[in-house]
Structures are given as structure tokens and as C-alpha cells.
Amino acid sequence: MNAKRFQKRDSVYLKLIALLSSVRWKNVLFTAGAQYIAFLFAFNVKEDIWHSLAEVKVHLIIASTAFILAGGYIINNFYDVEKDLINRPYRTRFQNLVSRGFKLNFYLLLNFIGLSIALFASWRIFIFFLGYAGLLWFYSHKLSKMVLIRELTASFLTVLVFFSLTIYFRSLSLSFFLYGMNLFFVLFAREIYKGIIWLKGDVVHGYESIATKAGQETSKRIFQVILISSIIVDAVFLWVHTKPELFYILGAIAILKTIMLVLIEHNTKPIHRILQLAMLLFIIGIAWL
């Protein structure tokens, strides 16, 4: 009897971990942290940070972001399960401990909670997240199967979530726009990189990507062009926004980009970690916008 109870408890525990993996909780927390940094340093006009944290509506916006984004990850997992079995077999099999039917119902629940919270924040925020949730679903259902559109849309949707704060504060500076554009380029390069390393799974399941259509070598050239373009945006940004702290941050990111330009020709494995480090530096840099 006790053994069965322990087995049942372990099964529930494993399914909970699998569900958290499906919603990409680390990415959700990372985004929430980045939004708080943007709020406190890029948009905050009050001198006292602790007093600023009493602004309830900002917490509602970030909570809504977390629920809607988690829903987006789980519906993407729902649609991409066959391809992911090839590209990420161990993680995908573990995530499949949770049934597809439960994932779909959980997706609807996450969106309901996220939109309800957004409505408490303001009607403008509700409209934004309603459209954002719809775009996440449409991306997973349709756009993720379209070459180039998939990569562009995935990058755009990741950056777009940060602009929920610009709607609330009704403020969009040139510096913030250029910084967002720079992040977009890095995310776009990451999507091209995914197509290169996931070529096998895409070919097996008939998913078209830039790598399957144009080949790995052409994809590598595109990856390099995107990074070079982002370095140009770096220079424009620093011309507009001359804080020395951002010079060091973007300088470090430019070094990482240069390393990736070389590595893509010889060894693609470390690029994943370098991209993660570059995005972390981008988030840190928000503090000086």
C-alpha cells in the first residue's frame, strides 16, 4: 500500500516537472526579470525604487506576461512534438509524461488567467495581451511552418513582449527602440542557428526552414550577415546614447558576436551558450537605458 502511494506521489511529481519544462519556466522567469529591470531603470521616473515597486499595475502587467508567455510555450510544444522528438528526444519524451489533452486545457487556463490579470491592469494592456496571445497561437499553428516568416516572427514576438511597458507608460524613446532592434537581430540570428543545428529533425518531418531550402552553408552566411548588421545597429545606438556603461556592455556583446562569426564556420556547439550570454548582457544593459 505504501509502495503504491509513493509510486503515485513520484508520478505526480515527475508530471509536474515535465509540465514546468513544457512551459519553459526558466525563459518565463528570465523575461519577467528583464521586465522588472526595464521598469525600474528604463521607465521609472521616481527616485525611490522601493516606492516604485508599490505600483501594482506594473506587477499585474509582468504577471500577465508570465502566464501568456507560458501558454505560448506550451502550445508551441503541443504543435512541434514530432519534430522535437528528433531534435530534442530526451527532453521531449520527458515532457510527454503529460498528455496532449492536459497540455491543451492547461494552455487555455494560462491564457484565461493572463488575460484576466491584464484586464485588471488596464483595457489597453488587455487588448495588447489578447492580440499577443493570438499571435503566439497563430505562430505555433501556422507561421512556424513558413520559411523565414517563422524565424522573423519568433524573434519579433520575443522582443514585442517588452513593449507592453511602453503601452502602460505611453513612452517609447529612440534609445529603447534601437536597443530592442539590436536584441531582435540577436534573436533572429539564434533562430537561424536553430535551423542549422536542427536540420535533421526538420528534414525527417518535412519542416521547411532556411537550412533545408538553401542549405547549411547559405544559412551560415545569413547568420553572419545578421550579426554584422547588429554590430552596425550597436554603433548607431552608441552614437545616440553615449553612456559609458552601455559602451562596455555593447562592446562585450560585439566581442561575443565576433567570436560567433568565426565559430559558425568551424564549431557550432558553443554558439548556443554564447547567444545566451549575449542576451543576458542585453538584459543587464537595460539598467542604463
N, C-alpha and C positions, 0 to 999 in steps of 0.2 A: 504493500500500500504506500509506504513512504517512498519507495523507489519510483513508483508511478508519479507521485506528487512532485518529486524532484525532477523527473524527466519532463513533466508538463511545464514546470517552472522554467527549466532550461530552454525548452522550446519557445516559450513566450519571450524570454529574454533575447534569444537569438533572432526571433522575428522582429523584435523592437529595434535591435541593432541594424538588421537588414533594412528596415523601413527608414531609419535615420540615414543610412548610406544612400538610399534611393533619393532622398530629398537633398542630398549634398549639404549636410548641415554645416560643414566647415566653410563652404563657399557662402552660405547664408549669413553666418556669423561674421565672416570677413567683410561682406558687403555692409552689414549693419554697423560694424566698427568704422568703416570708411565713411558712412553717412554721418556718424556722430562727430568724426573729425572735421568733415565739411561743415557741419552745423556750428560747431564750437569755434572754428577758426576762419572759415571762408565766408560764412553768412552772419555770424554773431556780431552784433554791434554793441553788446553790453560788456563792460569791463570785468564784471564778476562772473566767472564761469559757473560757479555753483548756483548763482541766481538764474543764469540762463537755463540750467538743467531743470528748472521748475516749469519750463514752458511745455505744458502737457501735450499740445498738438504735435510738436516735433516727435515726441516719443510715439505717438499714435501713427505718424507717417512711417517711422522706421519699423514699427511692429507690423504695420500693413505690408510694407516692403518684404519683410521676412516671410510672412505667410504666403503672399502672392508668388514670390520667387521660389519658395519651397514647392509650391504647387506646379510651377513651371518646370522644375527639375523632375518632378515625379511623372508628369505627363510626357516629358521627353523620354524618360526611362521606359515608359509604357509603350511608346511607339518604336523605340530603337532597340528593343530587347534582342531581336535576332542578330542584328549587326554587332551588338555589344558582346554577344556570346563568342564571336570570333576575335574581336579586338581586345576585350577585357573579360575572358572566360571565367576566371575565379571570382572576381567581384560580382559579375552578373549572375552566376549560379547562386551565390550567397544572397543577393538581392531578391532572387526568385523564390526564396523561402516564403515571401509574402505574395499572395495570389494577385493576379492581374485585376480581378474584380475588386478586391480590397483597395488596391492602389488607386483605381478609378474613383471609388467612393471617397477615399481619403483626399484625392485631388480636389473633388468638389467641395469637401468640408473646408480644406485650407483656403480655397478661394472665397467661400462664403464668409469665413472668419476675417480674412484680409480685407474684403470689401466692406464688411460691417464696421470694422475699425476705421477704415478710410472715411466712411460716411460721418463718423463722429468728429473727424479732423476738420473736414470742410467738403462742400459739394464739389469744388474744383478738384480736390485730391481724389474724391470718389470717382469722378469722370476719368481722371488720369489713370488710376489703377484699374478701372473697368476696361479701358482701352488697352492697357498694358497686359492684363490677364488674357484678353482676347488675342493680342499679338503673340503671346507666348504659346497659346494653344495652336494658333494658325501656323506658327513656325514649326512646331512639332508635327502637326498633321500634314502640312503641305510644303512649306518653304524649305524644310530640311532636306527635301528630295531634289531641290533645284540647284544646279551647279552655280557657283559664285553668289547667287542670291542667298543661299544657306550661310555662307561664310560672312557676308556683309550683314545679314540680318542678325545673326548670333552676336556679332561684335556690337552692333547698334543697340540691341536690346540690353546688353550688359552695361553699356555706358548710360543709356536712357534712364535707368532707374535712379541715377544720381540727380537727375534734373527734376525729380519730384520736389526737392527742396527749393529749387528756383521758382516753382509754381507757388509754393506757400509764401516765400519771402518776396515774390514778384521782383526778382533781381537776377539778371544774367549779365555778368561782366565779360568783356572781351578776353580777359585772362582766363576765366573759368571755362569759356568756350574753347579756347586754344588748348587748354590743359586736357579737356575732355576729348578733343580731336586727337591729341597725342596718344592718349590712352586707347582710343579707338584703333589707331594704327597698330599698336602693340597687340591688341586683342585680335585684330584681323590677321596679323602675322601668325598668331597662335592657331587660328582656325586653319590656315594654310598648312601649318606644321602638322596638325592633326590629320589632315588628308594625306600627308606624306607617310606618316607612321602607321596609319590605319588603312593603308591601301589594300591589304589582303582581305580584310573584312568587307570593305566596300565592293571589291570585285566579286567575291563569293556570293554576296546577296544582291548584286546588281544595283548598288547605290552609286549614282554618278557623282563624281567630285572633280575638282580641278586636276588632281593627281591621276584619276582614271581616264579623264578625257585628254589631257595634254601631256601626261607622263610626269614622272618624278623630277626629271631634270628641269623641265619648264616650271614646275611648281617651286623648285628651289630658287630659280631666277625671280619668280614673283615674290617669294618670301624675302629675298634680298632687296628688291625694289621697294617693297613696303617699308622695310626697316630704314632704308636710306631716306625715303620720303618723310618718315617720322623724325629723323635727325634734323631735316630741314625745318619741320614744324617746331622742333626744340629751339632752333636758332631764332625763329620768328617770335616765339613765346618769350625768350630771354631778352629780346630787343624791346618787347612791350612791358615785360615785368622783370625788373632788374634786381630783385632781392638776392643777396649773395648766397643765402641758404638754398634757394632754388637752383642757383648756378651749380652748387656742389651736387645736389640731388640729380639734376638732369645730366650733369657731367658723368656721374656714376652710371646712370642708365645708358648714356651714349656709349660708354665703355662696354657695358653688357651687350648692347646691340652690335657693336663691332665684333665682339667675340662670337656672337651667333652668326654673323655674316660669314665668318671663317668656318665655324663648326658645321654649318649646314652642308658643306662640301665633303666633309670627312667623317664626322661622327655626330649623328643627330640625337643620341641618347641624352646628353647633358642639357640639351636645349630646353626641355620641359622645366627643369629646376631653375634655369637662368630666367626663363619667362616669368616664373612665379616670383623670383627675387625682384625682377624689374617692376612687376605690378605692386609688390609690397612697397618699393621705393616710391612709386607713384602715389600710393595712399598716404605715405608719410609726408610727401611733398605738399599735400593739400593744406597742411597746417600753416604754410607760408603764402597761400594764395591771397 
